[in-house]
């Protein structure tokens, strides 16, 4: 793809409208103290790189994740505060933890122009929303969570804790992002590949959570989120190559 194509990805009616919508969403989130200024800058960087790479299609998963993720994060906020699992204000670390893999796949697409990297981006963002959904909704509706490595009962909010409800919400989150593929006209097999990759990535996130993460260790949590989303994206690409190509 030449430079003119990259410019066209940004400077067209749909992209400019999307940038405006993102700006409004970010301003609202900032005014409501859901994100800080560093998160705004990080989101702008992530979104711009993805927009340059593939146009509006490449930032739709990020927009969907941001909107749905914030809705889930602030659902029953008072109850979460009582349980001690309320999320703090989002910073640039949260953005790159969940969107860093998307940046990598966007850059790879810019360098090599292989369309398969779009499925990597979808798989990564599906994992990010799967993990967010399982955490934010699973902590509310999950009954008697267990530690994933030994199935022992643990308190709500324990790193690596899982529940049947949490798994269902993880599948829901992965499905929300992966459903964009059906909307774009891709076959069901591609949707199922990214659905599985996103869900599986969230399960691996739980495994890491109970083995190397300590409760309250935010930086480690961000690193784990980045690695698992990247792994989910790579898994989506590998499955696509093996099952479809």
C-alpha positions in Angstrom: 0.0 0.0 0.0 1.4 3.4 -1.0 1.5 6.6 1.1 -1.6 7.9 -0.7 -3.7 5.0 0.5 -2.6 5.6 4.1 -3.6 9.3 3.7 -7.0 8.3 2.2 -7.6 6.0 5.2 -7.5 9.0 7.5 -8.9 11.8 5.4 -12.3 10.6 4.3 -15.8 11.4 5.5 -16.2 8.2 7.5 -12.9 8.4 9.2 -13.3 12.1 10.1 -16.7 11.3 11.5 -15.3 8.4 13.5 -12.5 10.7 14.9 -15.2 13.2 16.0 -17.2 10.5 17.7 -14.1 9.2 19.5 -13.3 12.7 20.6 -16.7 13.2 22.1 -16.6 9.8 23.9 -13.1 10.5 25.3 -14.2 14.0 26.5 -17.3 12.5 28.2 -15.2 9.8 29.8 -12.6 12.4 31.0 -15.3 14.7 32.4 -16.8 11.7 34.3 -13.3 10.9 35.7 -13.3 7.5 34.0 -10.0 8.2 32.3 -7.1 10.7 32.8 -5.2 12.8 30.2 -2.6 10.2 29.7 -5.3 7.7 28.7 -6.7 10.2 26.1 -3.2 10.6 24.5 -2.6 6.8 24.5 -6.0 6.2 23.0 -5.4 8.8 20.3 -2.0 7.2 19.4 -3.5 3.7 19.3 -6.5 4.8 17.3 -4.5 6.8 14.8 -2.1 4.0 14.0 -5.0 1.6 13.5 -6.8 4.1 11.3 -3.8 4.8 9.2 -3.2 1.0 8.7 -6.7 0.0 7.6 -9.1 2.8 7.8 -12.4 2.9 9.7 -12.7 -0.9 9.9 -9.5 -1.2 12.0 -10.7 1.2 14.7 -14.3 -0.1 15.0 -13.1 -2.9 17.3 -11.3 -0.4 19.5 -14.4 1.9 19.7 -16.7 -1.0 20.5 -14.3 -2.2 23.2 -14.1 1.2 24.8 -17.8 1.8 24.8 -18.9 -1.7 26.0 -15.9 -2.0 28.4 -16.8 1.2 30.1 -20.4 0.3 30.4 -19.5 -3.0 32.0 -16.9 -1.4 34.3 -19.4 1.1 35.7 -22.3 -1.3 36.0 -23.4 -1.7 39.6 -20.5 0.6 40.6 -21.7 1.0 44.2 -21.9 -2.7 44.8 -18.4 -3.1 43.4 -17.1 -0.4 45.7 -18.6 -2.4 48.7 -17.0 -5.6 47.5 -13.6 -3.8 47.1 -13.3 -4.5 43.4 -14.2 -1.1 41.9 -11.9 -0.1 39.0 -9.8 3.0 39.5 -9.5 5.8 36.9 -8.0 4.5 33.6 -4.5 5.7 32.6 -2.3 5.2 29.6 -1.2 1.8 31.1 -4.7 0.5 30.8 -4.9 1.6 27.2 -1.7 0.0 26.1 -2.5 -3.1 28.2 -5.7 -3.7 26.2 -4.8 -2.0 22.9 -1.0 -2.5 22.6 -1.5 -5.7 20.7 -3.8 -3.9 18.2 -1.0 -1.4 17.5 1.4 -4.3 16.8 -0.9 -5.9 14.3 -1.6 -2.6 12.7 2.1 -1.9 12.2 2.6 -5.4 10.8 -0.2 -4.7 8.3 1.5 -1.5 7.3 4.8 -3.3 6.8 3.5 -6.4 5.0 -0.1 -5.7 3.8 -1.3 -9.1 4.8 -5.0 -9.0 5.5 -4.7 -11.8 8.1 -3.4 -9.2 10.6 -6.9 -7.9 10.9 -7.9 -11.2 12.4 -5.1 -10.8 14.9 -6.4 -7.4 15.9 -10.0 -8.8 16.3 -8.7 -11.7 18.3 -6.7 -9.4 20.6 -9.6 -7.0 21.2 -12.0 -9.9 21.6 -9.7 -11.2 24.4 -9.5 -7.7 26.0 -13.3 -7.5 26.2 -13.7 -11.1 27.2 -11.4 -10.4 30.2 -13.2 -7.2 31.0 -16.6 -8.8 30.8 -15.6 -11.8 32.9 -14.1 -9.5 35.5 -16.6 -6.7 35.7 -19.8 -8.8 35.4 -18.4 -12.1 36.8 -17.6 -10.3 40.1 -21.2 -9.2 40.4 -23.0 -12.4 39.3 -20.4 -15.1 39.8 -21.4 -17.5 42.5 -18.7 -18.9 44.7 -15.6 -18.3 42.6 -12.8 -20.8 42.5 -9.1 -20.5 41.8 -8.5 -21.8 38.3 -5.4 -23.7 39.1 -6.8 -25.9 41.9 -10.6 -25.0 42.0 -10.4 -24.0 45.7 -13.0 -21.5 46.9 -11.6 -17.9 47.0 -12.9 -14.4 47.8 -14.4 -12.3 45.0 -11.6 -10.3 43.3 -8.8 -12.8 43.9 -6.4 -12.9 40.9 -7.1 -16.1 38.9 -10.6 -16.6 40.4 -13.2 -17.9 37.9 -16.8 -18.9 37.9 -19.3 -20.4 35.5 -20.9 -17.0 35.1 -17.6 -15.4 34.5 -16.8 -17.9 31.7 -20.2 -17.1 30.1 -19.5 -13.4 30.3 -16.1 -13.9 28.8 -17.7 -15.7 25.9 -20.1 -12.8 25.6 -17.4 -10.2 25.5 -15.4 -12.1 22.9 -18.5 -12.6 20.8 -19.4 -8.9 20.9 -16.1 -8.0 19.2 -15.9 -11.0 16.9 -19.4 -10.3 15.7 -18.0 -7.4 13.7 -16.6 -10.0 11.3 -20.2 -11.2 10.5 -21.3 -7.6 10.1 -18.4 -7.1 7.6 -19.5 -10.2 5.6 -16.8 -12.7 6.7 -17.9 -16.4 6.9 -19.0 -18.0 10.2 -15.7 -19.9 10.5 -13.7 -16.7 10.8 -16.1 -15.4 13.5 -15.8 -18.7 15.5 -12.0 -18.6 15.2 -11.8 -15.1 16.7 -14.5 -16.0 19.3 -12.5 -18.9 20.5 -9.2 -17.0 20.4 -10.6 -14.2 22.5 -12.2 -16.6 25.0 -9.1 -18.8 25.3 -7.0 -15.7 25.8 -9.1 -14.6 28.8 -8.7 -18.1 30.3 -5.0 -17.9 30.0 -5.2 -14.5 31.6 -6.8 -16.1 34.6 -4.1 -18.8 34.7 -1.4 -16.1 34.8 -3.4 -14.2 37.4 -3.2 -17.0 39.9 0.4 -17.9 39.2 2.4 -14.6 38.8 0.0 -11.9 39.7 -0.6 -10.5 43.2 -3.8 -8.7 44.2 -3.2 -5.0 43.9 -0.2 -5.4 41.7 -1.5 -3.2 38.9 1.6 -3.1 36.7 1.9 -6.9 36.6 -1.8 -7.0 35.7 -1.2 -4.7 32.7 1.7 -6.8 31.5 -0.4 -9.9 31.7 -3.3 -8.2 29.8 -0.9 -7.1 27.0 0.7 -10.6 26.7 -2.6 -12.5 26.7 -4.2 -10.1 24.1 -1.2 -10.5 21.9 -1.3 -14.3 22.3 -5.0 -14.3 21.5 -4.4 -12.3 18.3 -1.6 -14.7 17.2 -3.8 -17.7 18.0 -6.5 -16.2 15.8 -4.1 -15.8 12.9 -2.7 -19.3 13.3 -6.1 -20.9 13.4 -7.2 -18.9 10.3 -4.1 -20.0 8.4 -4.6 -23.7 9.5 -8.4 -23.9 9.0 -9.3 -21.4 6.3 -6.3 -20.6 4.0 
